[in-house]
């Protein structure tokens, strides 16, 4: 199992004990939200404080490439996240 962290769940409290967490910097997500360099840097600095693996690439393909049988995340009101 892998836990997908996104902008609506930047908190390690929801992670199951011993679970592997991953954040994916996806260019499509960044473009759709209009994030600038300062926002990306803030997110990166926050992620460095969490037990999370940081990757870059298309979200779905990157998560599936881990070979995990299940992907766990939290609900989000963000349409981009819901489409993934």
PDB file of N, CA, C and O in Angstrom:
ATOM      1  N   UNK A   1       0.848  -1.182   0.000  1.00  0.00           N
ATOM      2  CA  UNK A   1       0.000   0.000   0.000  1.00  0.00           C
ATOM      3  C   UNK A   1       0.889   1.240   0.000  1.00  0.00           C
ATOM      4  O   UNK A   1       1.924   1.288   0.666  1.00  0.00           O
ATOM      5  N   UNK A   2       0.461   2.227  -0.757  1.00  0.00           N
ATOM      6  CA  UNK A   2       1.146   3.517  -0.758  1.00  0.00           C
ATOM      7  C   UNK A   2       0.113   4.592  -0.454  1.00  0.00           C
ATOM      8  O   UNK A   2      -1.037   4.489  -0.881  1.00  0.00           O
ATOM      9  N   UNK A   3       0.507   5.602   0.268  1.00  0.00           N
ATOM     10  CA  UNK A   3      -0.379   6.715   0.619  1.00  0.00           C
ATOM     11  C   UNK A   3      -0.007   7.922  -0.227  1.00  0.00           C
ATOM     12  O   UNK A   3       1.111   8.430  -0.149  1.00  0.00           O
ATOM     13  N   UNK A   4      -0.951   8.370  -1.031  1.00  0.00           N
ATOM     14  CA  UNK A   4      -0.725   9.524  -1.895  1.00  0.00           C
ATOM     15  C   UNK A   4      -1.062  10.781  -1.129  1.00  0.00           C
ATOM     16  O   UNK A   4      -2.211  10.991  -0.742  1.00  0.00           O
ATOM     17  N   UNK A   5      -0.070  11.614  -0.908  1.00  0.00           N
ATOM     18  CA  UNK A   5      -0.285  12.904  -0.265  1.00  0.00           C
ATOM     19  C   UNK A   5      -0.437  13.952  -1.357  1.00  0.00           C
ATOM     20  O   UNK A   5       0.319  13.966  -2.329  1.00  0.00           O
ATOM     21  N   UNK A   6      -1.413  14.822  -1.191  1.00  0.00           N
ATOM     22  CA  UNK A   6      -1.633  15.927  -2.125  1.00  0.00           C
ATOM     23  C   UNK A   6      -1.892  17.180  -1.315  1.00  0.00           C
ATOM     24  O   UNK A   6      -1.814  17.146  -0.087  1.00  0.00           O
ATOM     25  N   UNK A   7      -2.200  18.289  -1.976  1.00  0.00           N
ATOM     26  CA  UNK A   7      -2.284  19.581  -1.298  1.00  0.00           C
ATOM     27  C   UNK A   7      -3.359  19.644  -0.212  1.00  0.00           C
ATOM     28  O   UNK A   7      -3.316  20.542   0.628  1.00  0.00           O
ATOM     29  N   UNK A   8      -4.305  18.733  -0.204  1.00  0.00           N
ATOM     30  CA  UNK A   8      -5.351  18.745   0.815  1.00  0.00           C
ATOM     31  C   UNK A   8      -5.063  17.793   1.974  1.00  0.00           C
ATOM     32  O   UNK A   8      -5.914  17.600   2.842  1.00  0.00           O
ATOM     33  N   UNK A   9      -3.889  17.208   1.994  1.00  0.00           N
ATOM     34  CA  UNK A   9      -3.552  16.313   3.112  1.00  0.00           C
ATOM     35  C   UNK A   9      -2.062  16.385   3.443  1.00  0.00           C
ATOM     36  O   UNK A   9      -1.359  15.375   3.428  1.00  0.00           O
ATOM     37  N   UNK A  10      -1.604  17.576   3.736  1.00  0.00           N
ATOM     38  CA  UNK A  10      -0.203  17.772   4.104  1.00  0.00           C
ATOM     39  C   UNK A  10      -0.028  17.602   5.614  1.00  0.00           C
ATOM     40  O   UNK A  10       0.464  18.491   6.310  1.00  0.00           O
ATOM     41  N   UNK A  11      -0.444  16.443   6.090  1.00  0.00           N
ATOM     42  CA  UNK A  11      -0.370  16.140   7.516  1.00  0.00           C
ATOM     43  C   UNK A  11      -0.134  14.645   7.645  1.00  0.00           C
ATOM     44  O   UNK A  11      -0.887  13.843   7.092  1.00  0.00           O
ATOM     45  N   UNK A  12       0.890  14.276   8.361  1.00  0.00           N
ATOM     46  CA  UNK A  12       1.224  12.859   8.496  1.00  0.00           C
ATOM     47  C   UNK A  12       0.323  12.138   9.496  1.00  0.00           C
ATOM     48  O   UNK A  12       0.422  10.919   9.631  1.00  0.00           O
ATOM     49  N   UNK A  13      -0.544  12.850  10.194  1.00  0.00           N
ATOM     50  CA  UNK A  13      -1.386  12.236  11.219  1.00  0.00           C
ATOM     51  C   UNK A  13      -2.341  11.192  10.649  1.00  0.00           C
ATOM     52  O   UNK A  13      -2.704  10.252  11.356  1.00  0.00           O
ATOM     53  N   UNK A  14      -2.751  11.327   9.415  1.00  0.00           N
ATOM     54  CA  UNK A  14      -3.708  10.386   8.817  1.00  0.00           C
ATOM     55  C   UNK A  14      -3.043   9.122   8.283  1.00  0.00           C
ATOM     56  O   UNK A  14      -3.726   8.154   7.949  1.00  0.00           O
ATOM     57  N   UNK A  15      -1.719   9.125   8.201  1.00  0.00           N
ATOM     58  CA  UNK A  15      -1.010   7.982   7.635  1.00  0.00           C
ATOM     59  C   UNK A  15      -1.065   6.775   8.565  1.00  0.00           C
ATOM     60  O   UNK A  15      -0.805   6.913   9.761  1.00  0.00           O
ATOM     61  N   UNK A  16      -1.395   5.603   8.046  1.00  0.00           N
ATOM     62  CA  UNK A  16      -1.343   4.393   8.867  1.00  0.00           C
ATOM     63  C   UNK A  16       0.099   4.119   9.304  1.00  0.00           C
ATOM     64  O   UNK A  16       1.045   4.457   8.593  1.00  0.00           O
ATOM     65  N   UNK A  17       0.253   3.521  10.446  1.00  0.00           N
ATOM     66  CA  UNK A  17       1.590   3.223  10.971  1.00  0.00           C
ATOM     67  C   UNK A  17       2.377   2.385   9.978  1.00  0.00           C
ATOM     68  O   UNK A  17       1.886   1.374   9.476  1.00  0.00           O
ATOM     69  N   UNK A  18       3.582   2.804   9.702  1.00  0.00           N
ATOM     70  CA  UNK A  18       4.465   2.062   8.807  1.00  0.00           C
ATOM     71  C   UNK A  18       4.162   2.198   7.332  1.00  0.00           C
ATOM     72  O   UNK A  18       4.814   1.551   6.513  1.00  0.00           O
ATOM     73  N   UNK A  19       3.198   3.014   6.971  1.00  0.00           N
ATOM     74  CA  UNK A  19       2.827   3.168   5.560  1.00  0.00           C
ATOM     75  C   UNK A  19       3.846   4.030   4.830  1.00  0.00           C
ATOM     76  O   UNK A  19       4.456   4.922   5.420  1.00  0.00           O
ATOM     77  N   UNK A  20       4.023   3.758   3.555  1.00  0.00           N
ATOM     78  CA  UNK A  20       4.886   4.570   2.709  1.00  0.00           C
ATOM     79  C   UNK A  20       4.050   5.686   2.106  1.00  0.00           C
ATOM     80  O   UNK A  20       3.020   5.426   1.484  1.00  0.00           O
ATOM     81  N   UNK A  21       4.485   6.924   2.286  1.00  0.00           N
ATOM     82  CA  UNK A  21       3.768   8.072   1.743  1.00  0.00           C
ATOM     83  C   UNK A  21       4.548   8.652   0.570  1.00  0.00           C
ATOM     84  O   UNK A  21       5.778   8.624   0.546  1.00  0.00           O
ATOM     85  N   UNK A  22       3.803   9.182  -0.407  1.00  0.00           N
ATOM     86  CA  UNK A  22       4.445   9.745  -1.589  1.00  0.00           C
ATOM     87  C   UNK A  22       3.726  11.027  -2.012  1.00  0.00           C
ATOM     88  O   UNK A  22       2.498  11.106  -2.007  1.00  0.00           O
ATOM     89  N   UNK A  23       4.516  12.009  -2.371  1.00  0.00           N
ATOM     90  CA  UNK A  23       4.030  13.244  -2.995  1.00  0.00           C
ATOM     91  C   UNK A  23       4.581  13.257  -4.405  1.00  0.00           C
ATOM     92  O   UNK A  23       5.754  12.951  -4.616  1.00  0.00           O
ATOM     93  N   UNK A  24       3.748  13.609  -5.374  1.00  0.00           N
ATOM     94  CA  UNK A  24       4.187  13.662  -6.765  1.00  0.00           C
ATOM     95  C   UNK A  24       4.029  15.088  -7.276  1.00  0.00           C
ATOM     96  O   UNK A  24       2.920  15.621  -7.323  1.00  0.00           O
ATOM     97  N   UNK A  25       5.143  15.699  -7.657  1.00  0.00           N
ATOM     98  CA  UNK A  25       5.081  16.983  -8.343  1.00  0.00           C
ATOM     99  C   UNK A  25       4.752  16.684  -9.798  1.00  0.00           C
ATOM    100  O   UNK A  25       5.595  16.191 -10.547  1.00  0.00           O
ATOM    101  N   UNK A  26       3.530  16.984 -10.185  1.00  0.00           N
ATOM    102  CA  UNK A  26       3.001  16.688 -11.516  1.00  0.00           C
ATOM    103  C   UNK A  26       2.844  18.018 -12.261  1.00  0.00           C
ATOM    104  O   UNK A  26       2.133  18.910 -11.798  1.00  0.00           O
ATOM    105  N   UNK A  27       3.503  18.146 -13.401  1.00  0.00           N
ATOM    106  CA  UNK A  27       3.423  19.394 -14.166  1.00  0.00           C
ATOM    107  C   UNK A  27       1.986  19.757 -14.529  1.00  0.00           C
ATOM    108  O   UNK A  27       1.634  20.937 -14.538  1.00  0.00           O
ATOM    109  N   UNK A  28       1.154  18.765 -14.827  1.00  0.00           N
ATOM    110  CA  UNK A  28      -0.244  19.045 -15.167  1.00  0.00           C
ATOM    111  C   UNK A  28      -0.975  19.655 -13.973  1.00  0.00           C
ATOM    112  O   UNK A  28      -1.776  20.575 -14.140  1.00  0.00           O
ATOM    113  N   UNK A  29      -0.704  19.151 -12.779  1.00  0.00           N
ATOM    114  CA  UNK A  29      -1.325  19.700 -11.567  1.00  0.00           C
ATOM    115  C   UNK A  29      -0.831  21.121 -11.315  1.00  0.00           C
ATOM    116  O   UNK A  29      -1.621  22.024 -11.040  1.00  0.00           O
ATOM    117  N   UNK A  30       0.467  21.305 -11.410  1.00  0.00           N
ATOM    118  CA  UNK A  30       1.056  22.626 -11.179  1.00  0.00           C
ATOM    119  C   UNK A  30       0.478  23.638 -12.158  1.00  0.00           C
ATOM    120  O   UNK A  30       0.129  24.751 -11.765  1.00  0.00           O
ATOM    121  N   UNK A  31       0.375  23.263 -13.424  1.00  0.00           N
ATOM    122  CA  UNK A  31      -0.179  24.159 -14.441  1.00  0.00           C
ATOM    123  C   UNK A  31      -1.654  24.448 -14.200  1.00  0.00           C
ATOM    124  O   UNK A  31      -2.089  25.592 -14.333  1.00  0.00           O
ATOM    125  N   UNK A  32      -2.436  23.413 -13.842  1.00  0.00           N
ATOM    126  CA  UNK A  32      -3.876  23.614 -13.658  1.00  0.00           C
ATOM    127  C   UNK A  32      -4.182  24.511 -12.461  1.00  0.00           C
ATOM    128  O   UNK A  32      -5.202  25.199 -12.443  1.00  0.00           O
ATOM    129  N   UNK A  33      -3.305  24.502 -11.470  1.00  0.00           N
ATOM    130  CA  UNK A  33      -3.504  25.339 -10.284  1.00  0.00           C
ATOM    131  C   UNK A  33      -2.828  26.705 -10.412  1.00  0.00           C
ATOM    132  O   UNK A  33      -3.082  27.608  -9.615  1.00  0.00           O
ATOM    133  N   UNK A  34      -1.977  26.845 -11.411  1.00  0.00           N
ATOM    134  CA  UNK A  34      -1.284  28.110 -11.606  1.00  0.00           C
ATOM    135  C   UNK A  34      -0.253  28.407 -10.516  1.00  0.00           C
ATOM    136  O   UNK A  34       0.009  29.568 -10.200  1.00  0.00           O
ATOM    137  N   UNK A  35       0.323  27.357  -9.948  1.00  0.00           N
ATOM    138  CA  UNK A  35       1.302  27.552  -8.875  1.00  0.00           C
ATOM    139  C   UNK A  35       2.568  28.184  -9.427  1.00  0.00           C
ATOM    140  O   UNK A  35       3.067  27.795 -10.483  1.00  0.00           O
ATOM    141  N   UNK A  36       3.079  29.164  -8.696  1.00  0.00           N
ATOM    142  CA  UNK A  36       4.341  29.795  -9.036  1.00  0.00           C
ATOM    143  C   UNK A  36       5.483  29.130  -8.278  1.00  0.00           C
ATOM    144  O   UNK A  36       5.275  28.205  -7.493  1.00  0.00           O
ATOM    145  N   UNK A  37       6.666  29.611  -8.523  1.00  0.00           N
ATOM    146  CA  UNK A  37       7.851  29.045  -7.902  1.00  0.00           C
ATOM    147  C   UNK A  37       7.803  29.154  -6.379  1.00  0.00           C
ATOM    148  O   UNK A  37       8.232  28.232  -5.686  1.00  0.00           O
ATOM    149  N   UNK A  38       7.288  30.265  -5.847  1.00  0.00           N
ATOM    150  CA  UNK A  38       7.212  30.425  -4.390  1.00  0.00           C
ATOM    151  C   UNK A  38       6.295  29.378  -3.764  1.00  0.00           C
ATOM    152  O   UNK A  38       6.612  28.834  -2.706  1.00  0.00           O
ATOM    153  N   UNK A  39       5.178  29.096  -4.396  1.00  0.00           N
ATOM    154  CA  UNK A  39       4.240  28.081  -3.890  1.00  0.00           C
ATOM    155  C   UNK A  39       4.892  26.691  -3.928  1.00  0.00           C
ATOM    156  O   UNK A  39       4.786  25.924  -2.971  1.00  0.00           O
ATOM    157  N   UNK A  40       5.552  26.383  -5.021  1.00  0.00           N
ATOM    158  CA  UNK A  40       6.222  25.086  -5.155  1.00  0.00           C
ATOM    159  C   UNK A  40       7.307  24.941  -4.095  1.00  0.00           C
ATOM    160  O   UNK A  40       7.444  23.879  -3.488  1.00  0.00           O
ATOM    161  N   UNK A  41       8.074  25.995  -3.871  1.00  0.00           N
ATOM    162  CA  UNK A  41       9.128  25.965  -2.863  1.00  0.00           C
ATOM    163  C   UNK A  41       8.537  25.789  -1.468  1.00  0.00           C
ATOM    164  O   UNK A  41       9.086  25.036  -0.662  1.00  0.00           O
ATOM    165  N   UNK A  42       7.441  26.459  -1.168  1.00  0.00           N
ATOM    166  CA  UNK A  42       6.776  26.301   0.135  1.00  0.00           C
ATOM    167  C   UNK A  42       6.322  24.855   0.330  1.00  0.00           C
ATOM    168  O   UNK A  42       6.544  24.272   1.391  1.00  0.00           O
ATOM    169  N   UNK A  43       5.696  24.284  -0.678  1.00  0.00           N
ATOM    170  CA  UNK A  43       5.268  22.892  -0.590  1.00  0.00           C
ATOM    171  C   UNK A  43       6.458  21.965  -0.366  1.00  0.00           C
ATOM    172  O   UNK A  43       6.402  21.065   0.473  1.00  0.00           O
ATOM    173  N   UNK A  44       7.524  22.184  -1.110  1.00  0.00           N
ATOM    174  CA  UNK A  44       8.719  21.354  -0.982  1.00  0.00           C
ATOM    175  C   UNK A  44       9.288  21.448   0.435  1.00  0.00           C
ATOM    176  O   UNK A  44       9.642  20.428   1.026  1.00  0.00           O
ATOM    177  N   UNK A  45       9.378  22.648   0.977  1.00  0.00           N
ATOM    178  CA  UNK A  45       9.906  22.821   2.330  1.00  0.00           C
ATOM    179  C   UNK A  45       9.016  22.141   3.366  1.00  0.00           C
ATOM    180  O   UNK A  45       9.521  21.573   4.334  1.00  0.00           O
ATOM    181  N   UNK A  46       7.709  22.192   3.178  1.00  0.00           N
ATOM    182  CA  UNK A  46       6.782  21.493   4.081  1.00  0.00           C
ATOM    183  C   UNK A  46       6.979  19.981   3.987  1.00  0.00           C
ATOM    184  O   UNK A  46       6.985  19.282   5.001  1.00  0.00           O
ATOM    185  N   UNK A  47       7.139  19.491   2.772  1.00  0.00           N
ATOM    186  CA  UNK A  47       7.305  18.052   2.556  1.00  0.00           C
ATOM    187  C   UNK A  47       8.581  17.522   3.195  1.00  0.00           C
ATOM    188  O   UNK A  47       8.622  16.373   3.635  1.00  0.00           O
ATOM    189  N   UNK A  48       9.619  18.343   3.251  1.00  0.00           N
ATOM    190  CA  UNK A  48      10.874  17.908   3.869  1.00  0.00           C
ATOM    191  C   UNK A  48      10.707  17.607   5.358  1.00  0.00           C
ATOM    192  O   UNK A  48      11.521  16.896   5.947  1.00  0.00           O
ATOM    193  N   UNK A  49       9.654  18.148   5.960  1.00  0.00           N
ATOM    194  CA  UNK A  49       9.385  17.916   7.380  1.00  0.00           C
ATOM    195  C   UNK A  49       8.531  16.670   7.616  1.00  0.00           C
ATOM    196  O   UNK A  49       8.299  16.289   8.763  1.00  0.00           O
ATOM    197  N   UNK A  50       8.068  16.042   6.554  1.00  0.00           N
ATOM    198  CA  UNK A  50       7.167  14.898   6.664  1.00  0.00           C
ATOM    199  C   UNK A  50       7.867  13.603   6.229  1.00  0.00           C
ATOM    200  O   UNK A  50       8.847  13.637   5.485  1.00  0.00           O
ATOM    201  N   UNK A  51       7.353  12.469   6.702  1.00  0.00           N
ATOM    202  CA  UNK A  51       7.907  11.178   6.256  1.00  0.00           C
ATOM    203  C   UNK A  51       7.319  10.780   4.907  1.00  0.00           C
ATOM    204  O   UNK A  51       6.485   9.878   4.819  1.00  0.00           O
ATOM    205  N   UNK A  52       7.767  11.464   3.863  1.00  0.00           N
ATOM    206  CA  UNK A  52       7.176  11.280   2.545  1.00  0.00           C
ATOM    207  C   UNK A  52       8.275  11.212   1.483  1.00  0.00           C
ATOM    208  O   UNK A  52       9.273  11.929   1.555  1.00  0.00           O
ATOM    209  N   UNK A  53       8.073  10.344   0.506  1.00  0.00           N
ATOM    210  CA  UNK A  53       8.974  10.275  -0.642  1.00  0.00           C
ATOM    211  C   UNK A  53       8.465  11.272  -1.674  1.00  0.00           C
ATOM    212  O   UNK A  53       7.269  11.307  -1.963  1.00  0.00           O
ATOM    213  N   UNK A  54       9.350  12.073  -2.225  1.00  0.00           N
ATOM    214  CA  UNK A  54       8.973  13.102  -3.176  1.00  0.00           C
ATOM    215  C   UNK A  54       9.432  12.668  -4.571  1.00  0.00           C
ATOM    216  O   UNK A  54      10.601  12.344  -4.783  1.00  0.00           O
ATOM    217  N   UNK A  55       8.486  12.669  -5.514  1.00  0.00           N
ATOM    218  CA  UNK A  55       8.806  12.305  -6.901  1.00  0.00           C
ATOM    219  C   UNK A  55       8.236  13.353  -7.835  1.00  0.00           C
ATOM    220  O   UNK A  55       7.434  14.195  -7.430  1.00  0.00           O
ATOM    221  N   UNK A  56       8.657  13.294  -9.091  1.00  0.00           N
ATOM    222  CA  UNK A  56       8.149  14.192 -10.124  1.00  0.00           C
ATOM    223  C   UNK A  56       7.727  13.357 -11.319  1.00  0.00           C
ATOM    224  O   UNK A  56       8.431  12.433 -11.726  1.00  0.00           O
ATOM    225  N   UNK A  57       6.576  13.691 -11.875  1.00  0.00           N
ATOM    226  CA  UNK A  57       6.080  12.987 -13.046  1.00  0.00           C
ATOM    227  C   UNK A  57       4.576  12.990 -13.063  1.00  0.00           C
ATOM    228  O   UNK A  57       3.954  13.634 -12.219  1.00  0.00           O
ATOM    229  N   UNK A  58       3.968  12.285 -14.006  1.00  0.00           N
ATOM    230  CA  UNK A  58       2.513  12.161 -14.044  1.00  0.00           C
ATOM    231  C   UNK A  58       2.051  11.378 -12.805  1.00  0.00           C
ATOM    232  O   UNK A  58       2.571  10.298 -12.521  1.00  0.00           O
ATOM    233  N   UNK A  59       1.099  11.913 -12.089  1.00  0.00           N
ATOM    234  CA  UNK A  59       0.697  11.348 -10.801  1.00  0.00           C
ATOM    235  C   UNK A  59       0.301   9.878 -10.888  1.00  0.00           C
ATOM    236  O   UNK A  59       0.868   9.042 -10.184  1.00  0.00           O
ATOM    237  N   UNK A  60      -0.648   9.561 -11.729  1.00  0.00           N
ATOM    238  CA  UNK A  60      -1.166   8.190 -11.788  1.00  0.00           C
ATOM    239  C   UNK A  60      -0.060   7.208 -12.171  1.00  0.00           C
ATOM    240  O   UNK A  60       0.117   6.179 -11.519  1.00  0.00           O
ATOM    241  N   UNK A  61       0.675   7.527 -13.222  1.00  0.00           N
ATOM    242  CA  UNK A  61       1.744   6.633 -13.662  1.00  0.00           C
ATOM    243  C   UNK A  61       2.822   6.472 -12.595  1.00  0.00           C
ATOM    244  O   UNK A  61       3.347   5.375 -12.402  1.00  0.00           O
ATOM    245  N   UNK A  62       3.152   7.555 -11.907  1.00  0.00           N
ATOM    246  CA  UNK A  62       4.181   7.513 -10.868  1.00  0.00           C
ATOM    247  C   UNK A  62       3.738   6.648  -9.694  1.00  0.00           C
ATOM    248  O   UNK A  62       4.529   5.867  -9.164  1.00  0.00           O
ATOM    249  N   UNK A  63       2.491   6.781  -9.290  1.00  0.00           N
ATOM    250  CA  UNK A  63       1.985   5.970  -8.183  1.00  0.00           C
ATOM    251  C   UNK A  63       1.895   4.494  -8.581  1.00  0.00           C
ATOM    252  O   UNK A  63       2.256   3.615  -7.799  1.00  0.00           O
ATOM    253  N   UNK A  64       1.417   4.230  -9.785  1.00  0.00           N
ATOM    254  CA  UNK A  64       1.308   2.845 -10.239  1.00  0.00           C
ATOM    255  C   UNK A  64       2.677   2.186 -10.413  1.00  0.00           C
ATOM    256  O   UNK A  64       2.815   0.975 -10.238  1.00  0.00           O
ATOM    257  N   UNK A  65       3.679   2.982 -10.756  1.00  0.00           N
ATOM    258  CA  UNK A  65       5.030   2.440 -10.954  1.00  0.00           C
ATOM    259  C   UNK A  65       5.639   1.893  -9.665  1.00  0.00           C
ATOM    260  O   UNK A  65       6.631   1.165  -9.712  1.00  0.00           O
ATOM    261  N   UNK A  66       5.059   2.235  -8.519  1.00  0.00           N
ATOM    262  CA  UNK A  66       5.579   1.716  -7.252  1.00  0.00           C
ATOM    263  C   UNK A  66       5.266   0.233  -7.097  1.00  0.00           C
ATOM    264  O   UNK A  66       5.912  -0.463  -6.315  1.00  0.00           O
ATOM    265  N   UNK A  67       4.269  -0.251  -7.846  1.00  0.00           N
ATOM    266  CA  UNK A  67       3.872  -1.649  -7.745  1.00  0.00           C
ATOM    267  C   UNK A  67       2.964  -1.936  -6.565  1.00  0.00           C
ATOM    268  O   UNK A  67       2.647  -3.093  -6.289  1.00  0.00           O
ATOM    269  N   UNK A  68       2.547  -0.901  -5.872  1.00  0.00           N
ATOM    270  CA  UNK A  68       1.659  -1.080  -4.728  1.00  0.00           C
ATOM    271  C   UNK A  68       0.306  -1.626  -5.186  1.00  0.00           C
ATOM    272  O   UNK A  68      -0.199  -1.255  -6.246  1.00  0.00           O
ATOM    273  N   UNK A  69      -0.267  -2.507  -4.377  1.00  0.00           N
ATOM    274  CA  UNK A  69      -1.570  -3.078  -4.719  1.00  0.00           C
ATOM    275  C   UNK A  69      -2.715  -2.127  -4.387  1.00  0.00           C
ATOM    276  O   UNK A  69      -3.784  -2.194  -4.994  1.00  0.00           O
ATOM    277  N   UNK A  70      -2.483  -1.240  -3.416  1.00  0.00           N
ATOM    278  CA  UNK A  70      -3.515  -0.272  -3.020  1.00  0.00           C
ATOM    279  C   UNK A  70      -2.897   1.110  -2.908  1.00  0.00           C
ATOM    280  O   UNK A  70      -1.740   1.258  -2.514  1.00  0.00           O
ATOM    281  N   UNK A  71      -3.687   2.124  -3.262  1.00  0.00           N
ATOM    282  CA  UNK A  71      -3.281   3.516  -3.095  1.00  0.00           C
ATOM    283  C   UNK A  71      -4.311   4.168  -2.193  1.00  0.00           C
ATOM    284  O   UNK A  71      -5.504   4.177  -2.497  1.00  0.00           O
ATOM    285  N   UNK A  72      -3.843   4.711  -1.089  1.00  0.00           N
ATOM    286  CA  UNK A  72      -4.711   5.330  -0.094  1.00  0.00           C
ATOM    287  C   UNK A  72      -4.485   6.837  -0.102  1.00  0.00           C
ATOM    288  O   UNK A  72      -3.344   7.290  -0.200  1.00  0.00           O
ATOM    289  N   UNK A  73      -5.553   7.613   0.000  1.00  0.00           N
ATOM    290  CA  UNK A  73      -5.446   9.060   0.115  1.00  0.00           C
ATOM    291  C   UNK A  73      -6.671   9.568   0.856  1.00  0.00           C
ATOM    292  O   UNK A  73      -7.523   8.778   1.264  1.00  0.00           O
ATOM    293  N   UNK A  74      -6.767  10.873   1.031  1.00  0.00           N
ATOM    294  CA  UNK A  74      -7.937  11.454   1.671  1.00  0.00           C
ATOM    295  C   UNK A  74      -8.770  12.173   0.617  1.00  0.00           C
ATOM    296  O   UNK A  74      -8.264  12.542  -0.443  1.00  0.00           O
ATOM    297  N   UNK A  75     -10.050  12.367   0.919  1.00  0.00           N
ATOM    298  CA  UNK A  75     -10.933  13.079  -0.008  1.00  0.00           C
ATOM    299  C   UNK A  75     -10.462  14.514  -0.186  1.00  0.00           C
ATOM    300  O   UNK A  75      -9.841  15.103   0.699  1.00  0.00           O
ATOM    301  N   UNK A  76     -10.774  15.054  -1.343  1.00  0.00           N
ATOM    302  CA  UNK A  76     -10.389  16.420  -1.663  1.00  0.00           C
ATOM    303  C   UNK A  76     -11.503  17.090  -2.450  1.00  0.00           C
ATOM    304  O   UNK A  76     -12.139  16.448  -3.286  1.00  0.00           O
ATOM    305  N   UNK A  77     -11.748  18.369  -2.195  1.00  0.00           N
ATOM    306  CA  UNK A  77     -12.718  19.102  -3.006  1.00  0.00           C
ATOM    307  C   UNK A  77     -12.124  19.553  -4.346  1.00  0.00           C
ATOM    308  O   UNK A  77     -12.844  20.074  -5.197  1.00  0.00           O
ATOM    309  N   UNK A  78     -10.840  19.359  -4.534  1.00  0.00           N
ATOM    310  CA  UNK A  78     -10.134  19.792  -5.725  1.00  0.00           C
ATOM    311  C   UNK A  78     -10.496  18.903  -6.917  1.00  0.00           C
ATOM    312  O   UNK A  78     -10.248  17.698  -6.874  1.00  0.00           O
ATOM    313  N   UNK A  79     -11.076  19.471  -7.980  1.00  0.00           N
ATOM    314  CA  UNK A  79     -11.453  18.664  -9.155  1.00  0.00           C
ATOM    315  C   UNK A  79     -10.266  17.941  -9.780  1.00  0.00           C
ATOM    316  O   UNK A  79     -10.427  16.822 -10.267  1.00  0.00           O
ATOM    317  N   UNK A  80      -9.089  18.540  -9.782  1.00  0.00           N
ATOM    318  CA  UNK A  80      -7.923  17.885 -10.371  1.00  0.00           C
ATOM    319  C   UNK A  80      -7.592  16.611  -9.601  1.00  0.00           C
ATOM    320  O   UNK A  80      -7.323  15.573 -10.205  1.00  0.00           O
ATOM    321  N   UNK A  81      -7.611  16.684  -8.287  1.00  0.00           N
ATOM    322  CA  UNK A  81      -7.328  15.499  -7.456  1.00  0.00           C
ATOM    323  C   UNK A  81      -8.393  14.444  -7.672  1.00  0.00           C
ATOM    324  O   UNK A  81      -8.072  13.260  -7.775  1.00  0.00           O
ATOM    325  N   UNK A  82      -9.652  14.844  -7.745  1.00  0.00           N
ATOM    326  CA  UNK A  82     -10.752  13.892  -7.929  1.00  0.00           C
ATOM    327  C   UNK A  82     -10.637  13.146  -9.254  1.00  0.00           C
ATOM    328  O   UNK A  82     -11.055  11.992  -9.346  1.00  0.00           O
ATOM    329  N   UNK A  83     -10.084  13.777 -10.269  1.00  0.00           N
ATOM    330  CA  UNK A  83      -9.940  13.120 -11.574  1.00  0.00           C
ATOM    331  C   UNK A  83      -8.859  12.051 -11.579  1.00  0.00           C
ATOM    332  O   UNK A  83      -8.854  11.175 -12.443  1.00  0.00           O
ATOM    333  N   UNK A  84      -7.961  12.117 -10.636  1.00  0.00           N
ATOM    334  CA  UNK A  84      -6.842  11.170 -10.618  1.00  0.00           C
ATOM    335  C   UNK A  84      -7.341   9.885 -10.064  1.00  0.00           C
ATOM    336  O   UNK A  84      -6.578   8.926  -9.949  1.00  0.00           O
TER     337      UNK A  84
END
